[in-house]
């Protein structure tokens, strides 16, 4: 999301939220695994935004702080949130 202000810091324009990806369409997100059930795994990122997760989820549990890499999936996930098809998950070392 971008905000445009005038010289007095009055808001002039705001964009819709968007995801920044690399050239292959991959996103990187970090946060905490909020739920880890057979039918629904979710991540709550550092900005408080929730994501449904599918893909390579082995080794993660509810409460884990992780950094994940994957591609956005246009299909709404189990939490009616943006879905990420995860290709890699790393434990976030800041929380060890």
Secondary structure by P-SEA (a helix, b strand, c coil): cbbbbcccccccccccbbbbbcccbbbbbbbccccccccbbbbbccccbbbbbccccccccccccbbbbbbbbccccccccbbbbccccccccccc
